[in-house]
Amino acid sequence: MTAPEPDQPFLLRRADALAAGHDDAELARMVRRGELCRLQRGTYAHSPAQLPTDGAARHRLAVLATAADLRAPAVVCSLSAAVLHDLPVWGAPLDRVHVLRRPPASGTGSTRLRLHVGQVADDRLTTVDGVLVTDVTRTVVDVARSVPFESAVVVADRALRTGGTSRDELEQCLTLMERVPGVRAAARVVAFADPLSESVGESRSRVLIHRIGLAAPDLQVRVLRADRSVIARCDFGWEEHRTLGEFDGRVKYGRLLRPGEGAGDVVFREKRREDELRDHRWQVARWTWSDLDRPRAVADRLLRAFARGRR
């Protein structure tokens, strides 16, 4: 059997296969042979071996598969909308597809579908990959109403950074939703969000710094030589303590690689840079992804750097 071309990458819908002259027995044989993977009732994935392993990418496929069976009017929303908008979802479950229906719809959904009932203005709707979805502004607010603060900040920071929304738009959306449950939590997220945060790790770091009670740092701090040339651009800076903070993620080191270089070259260059920063009376504190789950360790590291900076 040669499967018909799907509307979306990897996806094959049973209705399309039947319309092309195939039958359920053929589909079942393809599943047994490993040529198709059954995503859910009536929807299959082509080339299962090539299916993404990343949770967000797999959720995107689940959203596209679910959207094909939704009866209008239904809108993909919340975390599922965030995935379609390429916003990073960290620390929040992607086990169900989130769908919004306007009243008088009711229901709770199923093990694979989370049904929300509420109002959404037409100007807060858009389409992504042919799917009706809440726009970035409404998506950020909905996510911020329903997930933990840290997870919501990750989404809001990226949305602001990429220009998908603005603080003014978010605040206007909050005002219009002032009676909706969770909007106060969303307002705290919007107030805290910052477009200067460049990665999930930096967003999580900002939340950690806030929670351990340290002063909010400046972001993307440039340190200059006397001739105004740049020594370094660091993630975080506390000028009053002469301290710079660096979140060291693997992705960042990958970006720093120059043609023909290995990881050791980057580490050596970073050490020289750090030595020059110290020559200019700056202290440097570093932490990694695993450190983000050990806030006391990060706090101690920063406080020691603050103390050295005061000498």
C-alpha positions in Angstrom: 0.0 0.0 0.0 1.3 3.5 -0.9 -0.3 5.8 1.7 -1.8 9.0 0.4 0.1 12.2 1.1 -1.0 13.7 4.4 -2.1 17.3 4.9 0.5 17.5 7.7 4.0 15.9 7.9 3.9 12.3 9.2 0.1 12.3 9.5 -2.4 10.0 7.8 -6.1 10.1 8.5 -8.2 7.0 8.2 -10.8 8.9 6.2 -8.2 10.0 3.7 -6.9 6.4 3.3 -10.4 5.0 2.8 -11.2 7.8 0.3 -8.1 6.7 -1.7 -9.5 3.2 -1.9 -7.7 1.5 1.0 -9.3 -0.3 3.9 -8.9 -0.9 7.6 -7.2 -4.3 7.0 -4.4 -2.6 5.0 -4.0 0.0 7.7 -3.8 -2.7 10.4 -1.1 -4.6 8.3 1.0 -1.4 8.0 0.8 -0.9 11.7 2.0 -4.5 12.3 4.8 -4.0 9.9 5.9 -0.8 11.5 5.1 1.3 8.5 2.5 3.3 10.4 2.0 4.2 14.1 -1.5 4.7 15.4 -1.5 8.1 17.2 -5.1 7.9 18.2 -8.4 6.7 16.8 -8.5 7.5 13.1 -5.1 9.1 12.9 -1.8 7.5 12.1 1.8 8.7 11.7 3.9 7.8 8.7 7.5 6.5 9.2 7.3 5.9 13.0 11.1 5.6 13.1 11.3 9.2 12.1 8.8 10.4 14.7 10.3 13.1 16.9 11.3 12.1 20.4 11.1 15.6 21.8 8.0 16.0 24.0 6.8 19.3 22.4 7.3 18.0 18.9 5.2 14.9 19.7 2.6 17.0 21.3 2.4 19.1 18.1 1.6 16.0 16.2 -1.1 15.1 18.7 -2.6 18.6 18.4 -2.7 18.4 14.6 -4.2 14.9 14.8 -6.8 16.1 17.3 -7.6 19.3 15.4 -8.6 17.3 12.3 -11.5 15.7 14.3 -12.7 18.7 16.2 -16.1 20.0 15.4 -16.3 23.8 14.9 -16.3 26.0 16.8 -13.3 24.8 18.7 -9.9 26.5 19.3 -6.6 25.0 20.3 -5.5 26.9 23.4 -3.2 27.1 26.5 -0.2 24.8 26.5 -1.1 23.2 23.1 -1.3 26.7 21.5 2.1 27.5 23.0 3.6 24.5 21.3 2.0 25.5 18.0 3.5 29.0 18.4 6.9 27.5 19.1 7.0 28.8 22.7 9.0 26.6 25.1 6.9 24.6 27.4 9.0 23.6 30.5 7.8 21.9 33.6 4.1 21.6 32.5 2.4 18.4 31.3 1.8 17.8 27.7 -0.3 14.7 28.1 -3.5 16.2 26.8 -4.5 18.5 24.0 -6.1 21.8 25.2 -9.1 23.0 23.3 -11.4 26.0 24.0 -15.1 26.2 23.2 -17.3 29.2 23.8 -20.4 28.8 26.1 -22.9 27.1 26.2 -20.5 24.3 25.5 -19.7 22.0 28.5 -17.7 19.0 29.4 -14.3 18.1 30.7 -12.8 16.2 27.7 -11.0 12.9 28.0 -7.7 11.3 28.8 -6.3 12.9 25.7 -8.3 16.1 25.5 -8.6 18.9 28.0 -11.7 21.0 27.2 -11.9 24.6 28.4 -15.1 26.6 28.2 -14.9 30.4 28.0 -15.0 33.5 25.8 -12.3 34.5 23.4 -12.5 37.5 21.1 -12.2 36.9 17.4 -9.2 39.2 17.2 -7.4 36.9 19.6 -7.6 34.0 17.2 -5.2 33.0 14.4 -4.3 29.9 12.4 -1.1 27.9 12.6 -0.5 25.0 10.2 -4.2 25.3 9.2 -5.4 25.0 12.9 -7.5 27.6 14.6 -5.6 28.7 17.7 -5.5 31.5 20.2 -3.0 34.1 19.3 0.3 34.5 21.2 -1.1 37.2 23.6 -4.1 35.1 24.7 -2.0 32.0 24.8 0.5 33.5 27.2 -2.3 34.7 29.5 -4.0 31.3 29.4 -0.8 29.5 30.2 0.1 31.9 33.0 -3.4 31.4 34.5 -3.0 27.6 34.7 0.7 26.5 35.2 3.3 27.2 37.9 4.9 30.6 37.9 8.3 29.3 36.7 6.8 27.5 33.8 4.7 30.5 32.8 7.6 32.9 33.0 9.5 30.7 30.5 6.7 31.0 28.0 6.1 34.7 28.6 9.8 35.7 28.3 10.1 33.9 24.9 6.9 35.5 23.6 8.1 39.0 24.5 11.6 38.3 23.1 10.4 37.1 19.7 7.9 39.9 19.4 4.9 37.6 19.3 3.3 40.0 21.8 4.1 43.0 23.9 3.6 44.0 27.5 0.9 46.4 26.5 -1.0 43.8 24.7 -0.7 41.3 27.6 -1.9 43.9 30.0 -4.9 44.8 27.8 -5.8 41.1 27.6 -5.5 40.8 31.4 -7.9 43.8 31.8 -10.5 42.2 29.6 -10.2 39.0 31.5 -10.2 40.5 35.0 -13.0 38.2 36.2 -11.6 35.0 34.8 -10.1 32.5 37.3 -6.3 32.7 37.6 -5.9 36.1 36.1 -4.1 37.5 39.2 -1.5 34.8 38.8 -1.2 35.7 35.2 -0.7 39.3 36.0 2.2 38.4 38.3 3.8 36.5 35.4 3.3 39.4 33.0 4.8 41.9 35.4 7.9 39.7 35.9 8.4 38.7 32.3 11.4 40.2 30.4 12.2 40.1 26.7 15.9 40.3 27.5 15.9 36.7 28.8 17.4 34.6 26.0 16.8 31.0 27.0 14.7 28.7 29.2 17.7 28.4 31.5 18.0 32.2 31.9 14.3 32.5 32.5 14.4 29.8 35.2 17.5 31.5 36.7 15.6 34.8 37.0 12.9 33.0 38.9 15.4 31.3 41.1 17.2 34.6 41.9 13.8 36.2 42.8 12.8 33.3 45.0 16.0 33.2 47.0 15.5 36.9 47.8 18.4 38.5 45.9 18.1 41.8 44.1 16.9 41.5 40.5 20.0 41.6 38.2 20.5 43.6 35.0 20.3 41.4 32.0 22.7 41.0 29.1 25.3 43.1 30.7 28.2 44.4 28.5 31.6 44.9 30.2 33.9 47.3 28.3 37.6 48.0 28.2 38.9 51.5 28.4 38.8 51.8 24.6 35.1 50.9 24.7 35.7 47.5 23.1 33.7 44.6 24.6 35.3 42.2 27.0 32.1 40.2 27.6 28.4 40.2 27.4 27.1 38.3 30.4 23.6 37.0 31.3 23.2 38.8 34.6 24.9 41.6 36.4 24.8 43.3 39.8 27.0 46.4 39.4 26.7 47.3 43.1 28.4 44.0 43.9 30.7 44.0 41.0 29.4 40.6 40.2 28.4 38.9 36.9 26.2 35.8 36.6 26.4 33.2 33.8 24.0 30.4 33.2 26.1 27.7 31.4 23.8 25.6 29.2 25.0 23.1 26.6 23.2 25.1 23.9 25.2 28.2 24.8 28.5 26.4 24.4 27.4 25.1 21.1 26.7 28.6 19.9 30.2 29.7 21.0 32.0 27.1 18.9 33.9 28.6 16.0 34.7 26.6 12.8 37.2 23.8 13.5 36.9 24.2 17.3 36.1 21.7 20.0 34.6 22.2 23.4 38.0 22.5 25.0 38.7 25.6 22.8 35.6 27.2 24.1 36.4 26.5 27.7 39.9 27.9 27.3 38.6 31.1 25.6 36.0 31.5 28.3 38.7 31.1 31.0 40.7 33.9 29.4 37.7 36.1 29.2 36.9 35.4 32.9 40.5 36.3 33.8 40.2 39.6 32.0 36.9 40.3 33.8 38.6 39.8 37.2 41.4 42.1 36.1 38.6 44.7 35.7 37.4 44.0 39.3 34.4 41.9 38.3 33.6 38.6 40.1 31.9 35.8 38.1 29.5 33.2 39.4 28.4 30.4 37.1 25.7 27.7 37.4 24.4 25.0 35.2 21.0 23.4 34.4 21.3 20.9 37.3 22.1 23.8 39.7 18.7 25.2 39.0 17.2 22.5 41.1 19.6 23.5 44.0 18.7 27.1 44.7 20.7 27.2 47.9 23.9 26.3 46.1 23.3 29.1 43.5 22.5 31.5 46.3 25.7 30.6 48.2 27.8 31.0 45.0 26.4 34.4 44.3 26.7 35.6 47.9 30.4 34.6 47.9 30.9 36.5 44.7 29.1 39.5 46.2 31.5 39.4 49.2 34.6 39.2 47.0 33.2 42.1 44.9 33.0 44.4 48.0 36.7 43.9 48.9 
